[in-house]
Amino acid sequence: MRRRSLIIGIGFILVIGIFGTLAYVLFPFYKEEVYRDSLEAGFSAVLGRTVKLEGPISLTFSLQPILILEDVQVSNPPWTAHPYFFRADRLEVQVSLGRLLQRQGLEVENILLNGAELFLEEGPDNKDNWTS
């Protein structure tokens, strides 16, 4: 019984190692354009504004993967002076796979912004661009 548990444990570790190695080797060949539209649509739906991802998209493969987005733009309402509410040259979002694998939801561990600008404006009729 003990030997069988050891063999199953070793087999499990080998399978995870093989899948991890394949993902690490094959991931650089993914097509970022496939994911661009779904990421833009998802971010736009959550924020209630049009989100454009103009630059490259990449992902580091690890237990805490980092999604790297370059040239990110979030639109502004039409009445504002600036064309975008938020923009960043580079946005990195690190997530925890542990909670996701335990089906407890997606947890953001860290956010890094480079070259970010946020334009807060007030307009006519006490409108502002930071609330929906």
N, CA, C and O atoms as a Tinker XYZ file with bonds, in Angstrom:
   528  protein
     1  N      0.825000   -1.195000    0.000000    73     2
     2  CA     0.000000    0.000000    0.000000    64     1     3
     3  C      0.868000    1.257000    0.000000    63     2     4     5
     4  O      0.587000    2.221000   -0.711000    81     3
     5  N      1.927000    1.228000    0.811000    73     3     6
     6  CA     2.815000    2.373000    0.894000    64     5     7
     7  C      3.562000    2.567000   -0.415000    63     6     8     9
     8  O      3.758000    3.699000   -0.856000    81     7
     9  N      3.974000    1.488000   -1.031000    73     7    10
    10  CA     4.693000    1.559000   -2.307000    64     9    11
    11  C      3.784000    2.114000   -3.393000    63    10    12    13
    12  O      4.217000    2.903000   -4.233000    81    11
    13  N      2.530000    1.700000   -3.373000    73    11    14
    14  CA     1.561000    2.186000   -4.369000    64    13    15
    15  C      1.349000    3.698000   -4.218000    63    14    16    17
    16  O      1.288000    4.412000   -5.220000    81    15
    17  N      1.238000    4.189000   -2.992000    73    15    18
    18  CA     1.076000    5.627000   -2.745000    64    17    19
    19  C      2.299000    6.390000   -3.235000    63    18    20    21
    20  O      2.169000    7.480000   -3.791000    81    19
    21  N      3.478000    5.828000   -3.034000    73    19    22
    22  CA     4.712000    6.458000   -3.490000    64    21    23
    23  C      4.741000    6.544000   -5.012000    63    22    24    25
    24  O      5.117000    7.579000   -5.563000    81    23
    25  N      4.354000    5.482000   -5.690000    73    23    26
    26  CA     4.336000    5.466000   -7.151000    64    25    27
    27  C      3.318000    6.471000   -7.687000    63    26    28    29
    28  O      3.600000    7.180000   -8.654000    81    27
    29  N      2.142000    6.538000   -7.070000    73    27    30
    30  CA     1.115000    7.498000   -7.497000    64    29    31
    31  C      1.616000    8.926000   -7.278000    63    30    32    33
    32  O      1.417000    9.788000   -8.135000    81    31
    33  N      2.256000    9.182000   -6.149000    73    31    34
    34  CA     2.800000   10.509000   -5.855000    64    33    35
    35  C      3.860000   10.921000   -6.848000    63    34    36    37
    36  O      3.846000   12.053000   -7.332000    81    35
    37  N      4.777000   10.030000   -7.163000    73    35    38
    38  CA     5.830000   10.317000   -8.134000    64    37    39
    39  C      5.223000   10.539000   -9.517000    63    38    40    41
    40  O      5.640000   11.440000  -10.244000    81    39
    41  N      4.248000    9.725000   -9.874000    73    39    42
    42  CA     3.573000    9.897000  -11.163000    64    41    43
    43  C      2.879000   11.243000  -11.263000    63    42    44    45
    44  O      2.943000   11.906000  -12.298000    81    43
    45  N      2.222000   11.642000  -10.201000    73    43    46
    46  CA     1.536000   12.931000  -10.165000    64    45    47
    47  C      2.524000   14.076000  -10.351000    63    46    48    49
    48  O      2.267000   15.005000  -11.118000    81    47
    49  N      3.647000   14.010000   -9.653000    73    47    50
    50  CA     4.677000   15.047000   -9.773000    64    49    51
    51  C      5.246000   15.082000  -11.187000    63    50    52    53
    52  O      5.484000   16.160000  -11.731000    81    51
    53  N      5.464000   13.932000  -11.778000    73    51    54
    54  CA     5.979000   13.880000  -13.149000    64    53    55
    55  C      4.988000   14.482000  -14.146000    63    54    56    57
    56  O      5.388000   15.228000  -15.041000    81    55
    57  N      3.715000   14.169000  -14.002000    73    55    58
    58  CA     2.703000   14.721000  -14.913000    64    57    59
    59  C      2.662000   16.239000  -14.798000    63    58    60    61
    60  O      2.635000   16.935000  -15.813000    81    59
    61  N      2.657000   16.759000  -13.582000    73    59    62
    62  CA     2.652000   18.215000  -13.392000    64    61    63
    63  C      3.921000   18.822000  -13.982000    63    62    64    65
    64  O      3.862000   19.871000  -14.625000    81    63
    65  N      5.051000   18.185000  -13.775000    73    63    66
    66  CA     6.313000   18.676000  -14.340000    64    65    67
    67  C      6.300000   18.703000  -15.854000    63    66    68    69
    68  O      6.786000   19.655000  -16.465000    81    67
    69  N      5.749000   17.672000  -16.463000    73    67    70
    70  CA     5.673000   17.618000  -17.932000    64    69    71
    71  C      4.768000   18.722000  -18.460000    63    70    72    73
    72  O      5.132000   19.422000  -19.405000    81    71
    73  N      3.575000   18.888000  -17.851000    73    71    74
    74  CA     2.666000   19.943000  -18.299000    64    73    75
    75  C      3.281000   21.324000  -18.088000    63    74    76    77
    76  O      3.141000   22.201000  -18.940000    81    75
    77  N      3.949000   21.519000  -16.975000    73    75    78
    78  CA     4.600000   22.803000  -16.709000    64    77    79
    79  C      5.696000   23.094000  -17.715000    63    78    80    81
    80  O      5.817000   24.219000  -18.200000    81    79
    81  N      6.490000   22.091000  -18.029000    73    79    82
    82  CA     7.557000   22.261000  -19.013000    64    81    83
    83  C      6.993000   22.555000  -20.393000    63    82    84    85
    84  O      7.494000   23.440000  -21.087000    81    83
    85  N      5.962000   21.831000  -20.803000    73    83    86
    86  CA     5.334000   22.093000  -22.103000    64    85    87
    87  C      4.766000   23.503000  -22.180000    63    86    88    89
    88  O      4.933000   24.188000  -23.189000    81    87
    89  N      4.104000   23.933000  -21.131000    73    87    90
    90  CA     3.529000   25.287000  -21.123000    64    89    91
    91  C      4.643000   26.329000  -21.196000    63    90    92    93
    92  O      4.518000   27.323000  -21.911000    81    91
    93  N      5.729000   26.105000  -20.459000    73    91    94
    94  CA     6.841000   27.053000  -20.453000    64    93    95
    95  C      7.513000   27.113000  -21.817000    63    94    96    97
    96  O      7.899000   28.192000  -22.267000    81    95
    97  N      7.658000   25.972000  -22.483000    73    95    98
    98  CA     8.317000   25.919000  -23.791000    64    97    99
    99  C      7.399000   26.451000  -24.900000    63    98   100   101
   100  O      7.854000   27.178000  -25.783000    81    99
   101  N      6.122000   26.094000  -24.856000    73    99   102
   102  CA     5.207000   26.458000  -25.939000    64   101   103
   103  C      4.589000   27.833000  -25.779000    63   102   104   105
   104  O      4.151000   28.410000  -26.774000    81   103
   105  N      4.532000   28.391000  -24.569000    73   103   106
   106  CA     3.833000   29.658000  -24.353000    64   105   107
   107  C      4.379000   30.809000  -25.188000    63   106   108   109
   108  O      3.583000   31.629000  -25.645000    81   107
   109  N      5.686000   30.922000  -25.414000    73   107   110
   110  CA     6.154000   32.046000  -26.229000    64   109   111
   111  C      5.587000   32.057000  -27.657000    63   110   112   113
   112  O      5.690000   33.069000  -28.350000    81   111
   113  N      5.002000   30.964000  -28.094000    73   111   114
   114  CA     4.499000   30.892000  -29.458000    64   113   115
   115  C      3.004000   31.203000  -29.569000    63   114   116   117
   116  O      2.422000   31.051000  -30.643000    81   115
   117  N      2.378000   31.636000  -28.468000    73   115   118
   118  CA     0.954000   31.944000  -28.538000    64   117   119
   119  C      0.748000   33.221000  -29.342000    63   118   120   121
   120  O      1.667000   34.031000  -29.468000    81   119
   121  N     -0.412000   33.399000  -29.869000    73   119   122
   122  CA    -0.750000   34.573000  -30.663000    64   121   123
   123  C     -1.450000   35.586000  -29.762000    63   122   124   125
   124  O     -2.575000   35.358000  -29.317000    81   123
   125  N     -0.780000   36.701000  -29.498000    73   123   126
   126  CA    -1.358000   37.695000  -28.595000    64   125   127
   127  C     -2.622000   38.328000  -29.164000    63   126   128   129
   128  O     -3.469000   38.796000  -28.403000    81   127
   129  N     -2.764000   38.351000  -30.468000    73   127   130
   130  CA    -3.962000   38.949000  -31.071000    64   129   131
   131  C     -5.223000   38.155000  -30.718000    63   130   132   133
   132  O     -6.322000   38.709000  -30.686000    81   131
   133  N     -5.058000   36.867000  -30.455000    73   131   134
   134  CA    -6.199000   36.041000  -30.070000    64   133   135
   135  C     -6.775000   36.533000  -28.745000    63   134   136   137
   136  O     -7.991000   36.524000  -28.555000    81   135
   137  N     -5.908000   36.961000  -27.830000    73   135   138
   138  CA    -6.327000   37.374000  -26.503000    64   137   139
   139  C     -6.635000   38.866000  -26.398000    63   138   140   141
   140  O     -7.354000   39.280000  -25.488000    81   139
   141  N     -6.107000   39.675000  -27.306000    73   139   142
   142  CA    -6.277000   41.124000  -27.245000    64   141   143
   143  C     -7.756000   41.509000  -27.209000    63   142   144   145
   144  O     -8.172000   42.287000  -26.351000    81   143
   145  N     -8.552000   40.969000  -28.136000    73   143   146
   146  CA    -9.970000   41.333000  -28.205000    64   145   147
   147  C    -10.723000   40.933000  -26.943000    63   146   148   149
   148  O    -11.536000   41.707000  -26.436000    81   147
   149  N    -10.463000   39.737000  -26.433000    73   147   150
   150  CA   -11.198000   39.305000  -25.239000    64   149   151
   151  C    -10.755000   40.089000  -24.004000    63   150   152   153
   152  O    -11.583000   40.380000  -23.140000    81   151
   153  N     -9.467000   40.439000  -23.897000    73   151   154
   154  CA    -9.010000   41.256000  -22.776000    64   153   155
   155  C     -9.615000   42.654000  -22.847000    63   154   156   157
   156  O    -10.080000   43.182000  -21.837000    81   155
   157  N     -9.612000   43.254000  -24.037000    73   155   158
   158  CA   -10.203000   44.591000  -24.196000    64   157   159
   159  C    -11.689000   44.568000  -23.851000    63   158   160   161
   160  O    -12.180000   45.458000  -23.158000    81   159
   161  N    -12.403000   43.557000  -24.331000    73   159   162
   162  CA   -13.842000   43.458000  -24.055000    64   161   163
   163  C    -14.103000   43.243000  -22.569000    63   162   164   165
   164  O    -15.022000   43.845000  -22.013000    81   163
   165  N    -13.322000   42.405000  -21.927000    73   163   166
   166  CA   -13.491000   42.143000  -20.497000    64   165   167
   167  C    -13.204000   43.372000  -19.646000    63   166   168   169
   168  O    -13.989000   43.715000  -18.761000    81   167
   169  N    -12.075000   44.039000  -19.912000    73   167   170
   170  CA   -11.746000   45.255000  -19.164000    64   169   171
   171  C    -12.774000   46.345000  -19.414000    63   170   172   173
   172  O    -13.156000   47.059000  -18.487000    81   171
   173  N    -13.233000   46.483000  -20.668000    73   171   174
   174  CA   -14.234000   47.495000  -20.998000    64   173   175
   175  C    -15.544000   47.234000  -20.264000    63   174   176   177
   176  O    -16.180000   48.169000  -19.776000    81   175
   177  N    -15.946000   45.983000  -20.185000    73   175   178
   178  CA   -17.191000   45.635000  -19.489000    64   177   179
   179  C    -17.090000   45.935000  -17.993000    63   178   180   181
   180  O    -18.038000   46.445000  -17.395000    81   179
   181  N    -15.958000   45.624000  -17.399000    73   179   182
   182  CA   -15.774000   45.861000  -15.967000    64   181   183
   183  C    -15.727000   47.359000  -15.661000    63   182   184   185
   184  O    -16.329000   47.809000  -14.687000    81   183
   185  N    -15.020000   48.126000  -16.480000    73   183   186
   186  CA   -14.842000   49.549000  -16.210000    64   185   187
   187  C    -15.986000   50.419000  -16.742000    63   186   188   189
   188  O    -16.146000   51.562000  -16.315000    81   187
   189  N    -16.771000   49.887000  -17.660000    73   187   190
   190  CA   -17.836000   50.679000  -18.251000    64   189   191
   191  C    -17.321000   51.742000  -19.202000    63   190   192   193
   192  O    -18.019000   52.719000  -19.476000    81   191
   193  N    -16.119000   51.566000  -19.707000    73   191   194
   194  CA   -15.481000   52.483000  -20.655000    64   193   195
   195  C    -14.712000   51.661000  -21.678000    63   194   196   197
   196  O    -14.398000   50.493000  -21.447000    81   195
   197  N    -14.418000   52.277000  -22.795000    73   195   198
   198  CA   -13.657000   51.575000  -23.818000    64   197   199
   199  C    -12.192000   51.487000  -23.400000    63   198   200   201
   200  O    -11.565000   52.497000  -23.080000    81   199
   201  N    -11.655000   50.269000  -23.406000    73   199   202
   202  CA   -10.252000   50.037000  -23.072000    64   201   203
   203  C     -9.546000   49.563000  -24.338000    63   202   204   205
   204  O    -10.020000   48.659000  -25.027000    81   203
   205  N     -8.413000   50.184000  -24.633000    73   203   206
   206  CA    -7.604000   49.799000  -25.785000    64   205   207
   207  C     -6.241000   49.332000  -25.304000    63   206   208   209
   208  O     -5.599000   50.000000  -24.493000    81   207
   209  N     -5.804000   48.192000  -25.800000    73   207   210
   210  CA    -4.485000   47.642000  -25.523000    64   209   211
   211  C     -3.697000   47.730000  -26.824000    63   210   212   213
   212  O     -3.777000   46.837000  -27.667000    81   211
   213  N     -2.949000   48.795000  -26.981000    73   211   214
   214  CA    -2.272000   49.064000  -28.246000    64   213   215
   215  C     -0.920000   48.371000  -28.381000    63   214   216   217
   216  O     -0.482000   48.093000  -29.497000    81   215
   217  N     -0.263000   48.092000  -27.282000    73   215   218
   218  CA     1.081000   47.524000  -27.334000    64   217   219
   219  C      1.097000   46.015000  -27.196000    63   218   220   221
   220  O      0.052000   45.365000  -27.220000    81   219
   221  N      2.295000   45.464000  -27.051000    73   219   222
   222  CA     2.444000   44.012000  -26.889000    64   221   223
   223  C      1.804000   43.506000  -25.594000    63   222   224   225
   224  O      1.689000   44.238000  -24.611000    81   223
   225  N      1.400000   42.258000  -25.621000    73   223   226
   226  CA     0.831000   41.582000  -24.462000    64   225   227
   227  C      1.719000   40.376000  -24.175000    63   226   228   229
   228  O      2.050000   39.610000  -25.080000    81   227
   229  N      2.102000   40.212000  -22.907000    73   227   230
   230  CA     2.900000   39.037000  -22.557000    64   229   231
   231  C      2.484000   38.539000  -21.177000    63   230   232   233
   232  O      1.815000   39.239000  -20.416000    81   231
   233  N      2.895000   37.322000  -20.882000    73   231   234
   234  CA     2.554000   36.684000  -19.617000    64   233   235
   235  C      3.742000   35.871000  -19.154000    63   234   236   237
   236  O      4.291000   35.074000  -19.915000    81   235
   237  N      4.147000   36.072000  -17.893000    73   235   238
   238  CA     5.190000   35.226000  -17.331000    64   237   239
   239  C      4.515000   33.999000  -16.746000    63   238   240   241
   240  O      3.474000   34.112000  -16.098000    81   239
   241  N      5.085000   32.849000  -16.965000    73   239   242
   242  CA     4.499000   31.594000  -16.504000    64   241   243
   243  C      5.138000   31.194000  -15.187000    63   242   244   245
   244  O      6.329000   30.886000  -15.138000    81   243
   245  N      4.342000   31.197000  -14.106000    73   243   246
   246  CA     4.805000   30.782000  -12.788000    64   245   247
   247  C      3.580000   30.561000  -11.906000    63   246   248   249
   248  O      2.447000   30.662000  -12.375000    81   247
   249  N      3.809000   30.260000  -10.631000    73   247   250
   250  CA     2.684000   30.110000   -9.702000    64   249   251
   251  C      2.023000   31.448000   -9.406000    63   250   252   253
   252  O      0.876000   31.487000   -8.960000    81   251
   253  N      2.737000   32.545000   -9.650000    73   251   254
   254  CA     2.180000   33.883000   -9.548000    64   253   255
   255  C      2.450000   34.594000  -10.867000    63   254   256   257
   256  O      3.345000   35.435000  -10.950000    81   255
   257  N      1.674000   34.256000  -11.903000    73   255   258
   258  CA     1.936000   34.816000  -13.227000    64   257   259
   259  C      1.732000   36.330000  -13.256000    63   258   260   261
   260  O      0.954000   36.887000  -12.482000    81   259
   261  N      2.445000   36.971000  -14.159000    73   259   262
   262  CA     2.331000   38.415000  -14.336000    64   261   263
   263  C      1.867000   38.686000  -15.759000    63   262   264   265
   264  O      2.534000   38.302000  -16.721000    81   263
   265  N      0.729000   39.343000  -15.889000    73   263   266
   266  CA     0.215000   39.784000  -17.177000    64   265   267
   267  C      0.804000   41.159000  -17.449000    63   266   268   269
   268  O      0.629000   42.077000  -16.648000    81   267
   269  N      1.502000   41.310000  -18.571000    73   267   270
   270  CA     2.164000   42.567000  -18.916000    64   269   271
   271  C      1.481000   43.149000  -20.150000    63   270   272   273
   272  O      1.452000   42.538000  -21.219000    81   271
   273  N      0.937000   44.338000  -19.968000    73   271   274
   274  CA     0.244000   45.050000  -21.036000    64   273   275
   275  C      0.977000   46.361000  -21.290000    63   274   276   277
   276  O      1.318000   47.075000  -20.347000    81   275
   277  N      1.218000   46.675000  -22.544000    73   275   278
   278  CA     1.893000   47.929000  -22.873000    64   277   279
   279  C      0.965000   48.815000  -23.688000    63   278   280   281
   280  O      0.151000   48.338000  -24.480000    81   279
   281  N      1.110000   50.116000  -23.472000    73   279   282
   282  CA     0.299000   51.147000  -24.132000    64   281   283
   283  C     -1.193000   50.900000  -23.898000    63   282   284   285
   284  O     -1.946000   50.584000  -24.820000    81   283
   285  N     -1.590000   51.054000  -22.634000    73   283   286
   286  CA    -2.974000   50.835000  -22.199000    64   285   287
   287  C     -3.693000   52.177000  -22.151000    63   286   288   289
   288  O     -3.148000   53.154000  -21.638000    81   287
   289  N     -4.911000   52.232000  -22.681000    73   287   290
   290  CA    -5.691000   53.466000  -22.682000    64   289   291
   291  C     -7.138000   53.172000  -22.291000    63   290   292   293
   292  O     -7.754000   52.231000  -22.790000    81   291
   293  N     -7.667000   54.003000  -21.383000    73   291   294
   294  CA    -9.065000   53.910000  -20.974000    64   293   295
   295  C     -9.734000   55.213000  -21.396000    63   294   296   297
   296  O     -9.269000   56.296000  -21.041000    81   295
   297  N    -10.825000   55.111000  -22.153000    73   295   298
   298  CA   -11.457000   56.297000  -22.735000    64   297   299
   299  C    -12.148000   57.166000  -21.689000    63   298   300   301
   300  O    -12.424000   56.737000  -20.569000    81   299
   301  N    -12.411000   58.381000  -22.093000    73   299   302
   302  CA   -13.089000   59.365000  -21.271000    64   301   303
   303  C    -14.475000   59.622000  -21.850000    63   302   304   305
   304  O    -14.707000   59.327000  -23.022000    81   303
   305  N    -15.406000   60.166000  -21.058000    73   303   306
   306  CA   -16.693000   60.568000  -21.635000    64   305   307
   307  C    -16.483000   61.640000  -22.716000    63   306   308   309
   308  O    -15.462000   62.328000  -22.694000    81   307
   309  N    -17.407000   61.796000  -23.646000    73   307   310
   310  CA   -17.221000   62.743000  -24.758000    64   309   311
   311  C    -17.100000   64.209000  -24.335000    63   310   312   313
   312  O    -16.500000   64.998000  -25.066000    81   311
   313  N    -17.644000   64.597000  -23.192000    73   311   314
   314  CA   -17.629000   65.998000  -22.789000    64   313   315
   315  C    -16.303000   66.446000  -22.187000    63   314   316   317
   316  O    -16.142000   67.638000  -21.923000    81   315
   317  N    -15.341000   65.548000  -21.956000    73   315   318
   318  CA   -14.081000   65.907000  -21.302000    64   317   319
   319  C    -13.078000   66.488000  -22.289000    63   318   320   321
   320  O    -13.225000   66.348000  -23.503000    81   319
   321  N    -12.049000   67.148000  -21.743000    73   319   322
   322  CA   -11.023000   67.787000  -22.571000    64   321   323
   323  C     -9.982000   66.784000  -23.074000    63   322   324   325
   324  O     -9.413000   66.965000  -24.151000    81   323
   325  N     -9.733000   65.727000  -22.294000    73   323   326
   326  CA    -8.728000   64.728000  -22.679000    64   325   327
   327  C     -9.406000   63.525000  -23.337000    63   326   328   329
   328  O    -10.523000   63.165000  -22.967000    81   327
   329  N     -8.741000   62.910000  -24.301000    73   327   330
   330  CA    -9.351000   61.755000  -24.970000    64   329   331
   331  C     -9.392000   60.500000  -24.095000    63   330   332   333
   332  O    -10.163000   59.580000  -24.367000    81   331
   333  N     -8.562000   60.460000  -23.046000    73   331   334
   334  CA    -8.565000   59.271000  -22.200000    64   333   335
   335  C     -8.603000   59.661000  -20.727000    63   334   336   337
   336  O     -8.110000   60.713000  -20.320000    81   335
   337  N     -9.202000   58.780000  -19.958000    73   335   338
   338  CA    -9.306000   58.935000  -18.513000    64   337   339
   339  C     -8.000000   58.471000  -17.852000    63   338   340   341
   340  O     -7.511000   59.083000  -16.902000    81   339
   341  N     -7.453000   57.372000  -18.385000    73   339   342
   342  CA    -6.239000   56.774000  -17.852000    64   341   343
   343  C     -5.430000   56.230000  -19.008000    63   342   344   345
   344  O     -5.986000   55.726000  -19.984000    81   343
   345  N     -4.111000   56.334000  -18.896000    73   343   346
   346  CA    -3.218000   55.703000  -19.856000    64   345   347
   347  C     -1.944000   55.301000  -19.128000    63   346   348   349
   348  O     -1.548000   55.929000  -18.146000    81   347
   349  N     -1.310000   54.244000  -19.624000    73   347   350
   350  CA    -0.043000   53.788000  -19.048000    64   349   351
   351  C      0.821000   53.214000  -20.156000    63   350   352   353
   352  O      0.334000   52.536000  -21.061000    81   351
   353  N      2.114000   53.501000  -20.067000    73   351   354
   354  CA     3.056000   52.906000  -21.017000    64   353   355
   355  C      3.166000   51.404000  -20.771000    63   354   356   357
   356  O      3.300000   50.615000  -21.707000    81   355
   357  N      3.108000   51.025000  -19.493000    73   355   358
   358  CA     3.230000   49.607000  -19.135000    64   357   359
   359  C      2.420000   49.346000  -17.867000    63   358   360   361
   360  O      2.477000   50.111000  -16.904000    81   359
   361  N      1.674000   48.258000  -17.890000    73   359   362
   362  CA     0.857000   47.834000  -16.759000    64   361   363
   363  C      1.157000   46.359000  -16.507000    63   362   364   365
   364  O      0.992000   45.525000  -17.397000    81   363
   365  N      1.596000   46.045000  -15.295000    73   363   366
   366  CA     1.872000   44.663000  -14.918000    64   365   367
   367  C      0.926000   44.271000  -13.799000    63   366   368   369
   368  O      0.816000   44.980000  -12.798000    81   367
   369  N      0.244000   43.148000  -13.961000    73   367   370
   370  CA    -0.689000   42.654000  -12.960000    64   369   371
   371  C     -0.262000   41.243000  -12.572000    63   370   372   373
   372  O     -0.252000   40.334000  -13.403000    81   371
   373  N      0.091000   41.073000  -11.297000    73   371   374
   374  CA     0.500000   39.770000  -10.784000    64   373   375
   375  C     -0.673000   39.152000  -10.037000    63   374   376   377
   376  O     -1.258000   39.787000   -9.160000    81   375
   377  N     -1.014000   37.929000  -10.378000    73   375   378
   378  CA    -2.139000   37.242000   -9.742000    64   377   379
   379  C     -1.656000   35.993000   -9.024000    63   378   380   381
   380  O     -0.558000   35.496000   -9.275000    81   379
   381  N     -2.495000   35.500000   -8.127000    73   379   382
   382  CA    -2.194000   34.289000   -7.373000    64   381   383
   383  C     -2.973000   33.125000   -7.972000    63   382   384   385
   384  O     -4.202000   33.158000   -8.024000    81   383
   385  N     -2.264000   32.104000   -8.421000    73   383   386
   386  CA    -2.932000   30.926000   -8.971000    64   385   387
   387  C     -3.510000   30.033000   -7.879000    63   386   388   389
   388  O     -4.445000   29.273000   -8.128000    81   387
   389  N     -2.964000   30.121000   -6.687000    73   387   390
   390  CA    -3.421000   29.249000   -5.598000    64   389   391
   391  C     -4.906000   29.403000   -5.329000    63   390   392   393
   392  O     -5.630000   28.408000   -5.275000    81   391
   393  N     -5.372000   30.629000   -5.159000    73   391   394
   394  CA    -6.795000   30.866000   -4.893000    64   393   395
   395  C     -7.646000   30.497000   -6.096000    63   394   396   397
   396  O     -8.760000   29.997000   -5.944000    81   395
   397  N     -7.121000   30.743000   -7.299000    73   395   398
   398  CA    -7.878000   30.402000   -8.510000    64   397   399
   399  C     -8.027000   28.890000   -8.635000    63   398   400   401
   400  O     -9.101000   28.401000   -8.985000    81   399
   401  N     -6.961000   28.148000   -8.354000    73   399   402
   402  CA    -7.018000   26.693000   -8.434000    64   401   403
   403  C     -7.916000   26.107000   -7.352000    63   402   404   405
   404  O     -8.476000   25.025000   -7.527000    81   403
   405  N     -8.056000   26.815000   -6.238000    73   403   406
   406  CA    -8.944000   26.371000   -5.162000    64   405   407
   407  C    -10.369000   26.875000   -5.384000    63   406   408   409
   408  O    -11.237000   26.708000   -4.528000    81   407
   409  N    -10.597000   27.491000   -6.542000    73   407   410
   410  CA   -11.914000   28.027000   -6.930000    64   409   411
   411  C    -12.429000   29.068000   -5.944000    63   410   412   413
   412  O    -13.619000   29.122000   -5.636000    81   411
   413  N    -11.505000   29.891000   -5.456000    73   411   414
   414  CA   -11.866000   30.966000   -4.543000    64   413   415
   415  C    -11.824000   32.316000   -5.238000    63   414   416   417
   416  O    -11.935000   33.354000   -4.584000    81   415
   417  N    -11.669000   32.315000   -6.533000    73   415   418
   418  CA   -11.644000   33.562000   -7.292000    64   417   419
   419  C    -10.234000   34.002000   -7.632000    63   418   420   421
   420  O     -9.250000   33.413000   -7.185000    81   419
   421  N    -10.162000   35.035000   -8.420000    73   419   422
   422  CA    -8.889000   35.590000   -8.870000    64   421   423
   423  C     -8.450000   36.674000   -7.898000    63   422   424   425
   424  O     -9.210000   37.602000   -7.618000    81   423
   425  N     -7.240000   36.567000   -7.385000    73   423   426
   426  CA    -6.717000   37.542000   -6.439000    64   425   427
   427  C     -5.501000   38.222000   -7.045000    63   426   428   429
   428  O     -4.533000   37.564000   -7.428000    81   427
   429  N     -5.561000   39.541000   -7.127000    73   427   430
   430  CA    -4.433000   40.324000   -7.640000    64   429   431
   431  C     -3.456000   40.543000   -6.496000    63   430   432   433
   432  O     -3.825000   41.063000   -5.444000    81   431
   433  N     -2.215000   40.146000   -6.707000    73   431   434
   434  CA    -1.181000   40.272000   -5.686000    64   433   435
   435  C     -0.466000   41.619000   -5.771000    63   434   436   437
   436  O     -0.128000   42.215000   -4.749000    81   435
   437  N     -0.237000   42.094000   -7.003000    73   435   438
   438  CA     0.593000   43.279000   -7.188000    64   437   439
   439  C      0.234000   43.944000   -8.514000    63   438   440   441
   440  O     -0.064000   43.265000   -9.496000    81   439
   441  N      0.264000   45.269000   -8.536000    73   439   442
   442  CA     0.058000   46.027000   -9.767000    64   441   443
   443  C      1.215000   47.010000   -9.887000    63   442   444   445
   444  O      1.521000   47.735000   -8.940000    81   443
   445  N      1.857000   47.034000  -11.050000    73   443   446
   446  CA     2.966000   47.947000  -11.302000    64   445   447
   447  C      2.615000   48.790000  -12.521000    63   446   448   449
   448  O      2.238000   48.260000  -13.566000    81   447
   449  N      2.742000   50.099000  -12.380000    73   447   450
   450  CA     2.454000   51.027000  -13.470000    64   449   451
   451  C      3.715000   51.784000  -13.837000    63   450   452   453
   452  O      4.450000   52.231000  -12.958000    81   451
   453  N      3.970000   51.931000  -15.129000    73   451   454
   454  CA     5.057000   52.765000  -15.638000    64   453   455
   455  C      4.471000   53.759000  -16.625000    63   454   456   457
   456  O      3.675000   53.383000  -17.485000    81   455
   457  N      4.855000   55.017000  -16.509000    73   455   458
   458  CA     4.384000   56.043000  -17.433000    64   457   459
   459  C      2.884000   56.222000  -17.387000    63   458   460   461
   460  O      2.246000   56.390000  -18.426000    81   459
   461  N      2.304000   56.189000  -16.181000    73   459   462
   462  CA     0.847000   56.269000  -16.044000    64   461   463
   463  C      0.388000   57.710000  -15.873000    63   462   464   465
   464  O      1.061000   58.522000  -15.237000    81   463
   465  N     -0.770000   58.011000  -16.454000    73   463   466
   466  CA    -1.413000   59.314000  -16.307000    64   465   467
   467  C     -2.888000   59.081000  -16.035000    63   466   468   469
   468  O     -3.525000   58.235000  -16.663000    81   467
   469  N     -3.426000   59.851000  -15.081000    73   467   470
   470  CA    -4.831000   59.775000  -14.722000    64   469   471
   471  C     -5.383000   61.197000  -14.785000    63   470   472   473
   472  O     -4.866000   62.096000  -14.120000    81   471
   473  N     -6.424000   61.401000  -15.576000    73   471   474
   474  CA    -7.012000   62.722000  -15.742000    64   473   475
   475  C     -8.394000   62.751000  -15.105000    63   474   476   477
   476  O     -9.333000   62.143000  -15.619000    81   475
   477  N     -8.517000   63.461000  -13.981000    73   475   478
   478  CA    -9.792000   63.622000  -13.296000    64   477   479
   479  C    -10.350000   64.983000  -13.683000    63   478   480   481
   480  O     -9.675000   66.002000  -13.535000    81   479
   481  N    -11.580000   64.999000  -14.176000    73   479   482
   482  CA   -12.185000   66.249000  -14.641000    64   481   483
   483  C    -13.609000   66.379000  -14.134000    63   482   484   485
   484  O    -14.333000   65.395000  -13.981000    81   483
   485  N    -13.988000   67.619000  -13.879000    73   483   486
   486  CA   -15.375000   67.940000  -13.575000    64   485   487
   487  C    -15.926000   68.742000  -14.731000    63   486   488   489
   488  O    -15.241000   69.595000  -15.295000    81   487
   489  N    -17.162000   68.463000  -15.076000    73   487   490
   490  CA   -17.776000   69.129000  -16.207000    64   489   491
   491  C    -19.065000   69.815000  -15.829000    63   490   492   493
   492  O    -19.331000   70.076000  -14.656000    81   491
   493  N    -19.859000   70.101000  -16.832000    73   491   494
   494  CA   -21.125000   70.784000  -16.590000    64   493   495
   495  C    -22.091000   69.920000  -15.778000    63   494   496   497
   496  O    -21.995000   68.693000  -15.767000    81   495
   497  N    -23.009000   70.581000  -15.109000    73   495   498
   498  CA   -24.059000   69.904000  -14.340000    64   497   499
   499  C    -23.485000   68.994000  -13.235000    63   498   500   501
   500  O    -24.056000   67.946000  -12.931000    81   499
   501  N    -22.360000   69.403000  -12.643000    73   499   502
   502  CA   -21.709000   68.638000  -11.561000    64   501   503
   503  C    -21.337000   67.215000  -11.982000    63   502   504   505
   504  O    -21.305000   66.314000  -11.144000    81   503
   505  N    -21.063000   67.008000  -13.246000    73   503   506
   506  CA   -20.604000   65.706000  -13.719000    64   505   507
   507  C    -19.111000   65.580000  -13.444000    63   506   508   509
   508  O    -18.383000   66.573000  -13.435000    81   507
   509  N    -18.670000   64.361000  -13.222000    73   507   510
   510  CA   -17.243000   64.094000  -13.136000    64   509   511
   511  C    -16.947000   62.839000  -13.946000    63   510   512   513
   512  O    -17.844000   62.046000  -14.234000    81   511
   513  N    -15.687000   62.670000  -14.308000    73   511   514
   514  CA   -15.331000   61.536000  -15.159000    64   513   515
   515  C    -14.859000   60.325000  -14.379000    63   514   516   517
   516  O    -14.472000   59.330000  -14.991000    81   515
   517  N    -14.873000   60.366000  -13.060000    73   515   518
   518  CA   -14.409000   59.220000  -12.277000    64   517   519
   519  C    -15.539000   58.388000  -11.694000    63   518   520   521
   520  O    -15.274000   57.347000  -11.092000    81   519
   521  N    -16.769000   58.803000  -11.848000    73   519   522
   522  CA   -17.904000   57.967000  -11.432000    64   521   523
   523  C    -18.751000   57.637000  -12.653000    63   522   524   525
   524  O    -18.741000   58.365000  -13.645000    81   523
   525  N    -19.468000   56.559000  -12.570000    73   523   526
   526  CA   -20.275000   56.125000  -13.707000    64   525   527
   527  C    -21.607000   56.820000  -13.718000    63   526   528
   528  O    -22.422000   56.577000  -14.608000    81   527
